Amino acid sequence: MKHADEFRDPQLTRNLARAITAASRKPVRFMELCGTHTMAIARHGLLEMLPPTVELVSGPGCPVCVTATEEIDRAVKLARQPGVVVATFGDLLRVPGSQSSLARERAAGAKVEIVYSPLDALELAKRQTASQVVFLGIGFETTAPTVAAAMAMAKNQGLLNFSVLAAHKLLPPAMEALLTGPSLGLHGFICPGHVTTVIGTAAYEEVVARHGLPCVVAGFEPADILATLLMLVKQAEAGQARVEIQYRRAVSPQGNPQAREMMNQVFQPVDAAWRGLGVIPQSGLEPGPDYRELDARRRFDLEVPPAHDPPACRCGDVLRGLCRPPDCKLFAAVCTPTQPVGPCMVSQEGTCAAWFKYRRA
């Protein structure tokens, strides 16, 4: 198979669903770790194709959603400073902080620009030399190398009005945190294709060895996800636990060493706060010693008070797999895509957004 359309073939998906049903004898619960998988599962109605023995639960796979409220508050404080232009991906614009959001600050006159890559922010800094342009570095290992490359370019070009507010997250430490917290009754992970193109499969080996849970790296089309589930079911039924790649047309075991080298050249691991998961050791990234002059936390006063999330919002529990969106009393009643209370309803990769759009009927 060479083209994505082939992985959407209805007959192929039906055959895979039947194979899962035939292979599955005992109840299993798998977690997807990518927001794009969450959206694809909901959009294509894959849950309805599975036997009752196979349950899927969404995890912390949405980078915008897992960004702690304190980070949003820092971005808001940054946007309020004179002479600062905040450059951000669009998903982050409407995520609520403790008291405001970047969208509200923009409406009030703050300079907040939506960009599509860190290099766009770099070009913005070159054009607006009288302003300090700060890019909000949000995302997993997929986006961190591109942000690192932009920072390296800024340093090499002597661009003094560019910096990054880094809030990147590393996925394997979050997997460990999920498995050492309250029991989720998991039997395996659907691992993210995009992240694994960078980090490779070795990153999951420790999780498999320590917890005895299979990990399968999945593509993003319906047949990709169903084929991944079949691989997970077969491992669970056989009592096996290993790392497998379903998404072989894009993912290799070694990942992308050049991207990792760039990421490691610019960033260093640091303890980081995750929404719903708390502080996870060595799960975030901050600019290393050679790039501290491009660290917005050092360039600006970004101290903020402890954040307070809406008490009824269960976004954190959704991200940990402890509940589903309808279990939150705000879902679809008070919290909607046009009036989101939590980030899980804001992001295009958010679990609540996926359920609201595709699974309310």
ABEGO torsion letter per residue (X at the ends): XABAAAAABAAAAAAAAAAAAAABABBBBBBBABAAAAAAAAAAGAAAABBAABBBBBBBABAAAABBAAAAAAAAAAAABBGBBBBBBAAAAABBBAABBAAAAAAAGBBBBBBABAAAAAAAAAABAABBBBBBBBEBAAAAAAAAAAAAAAAAAGBAABBBBBABBBAAAAAAAAAABBBAGBAEBBBBAAAAAAAEAAAAAAAAAAAGBBBBBBBABAAAAAAAAAAAAAAAAAGBBBBBBABAAABBAAEBAAAAAAAAAABBBBBBBBBGAEBBBGABBBBBAAAAAABAAAABBABBBBBBBBAABAAAAAAAGABBAAABAABGAABBAABBABAAAABAABAAAAAAAAAAX
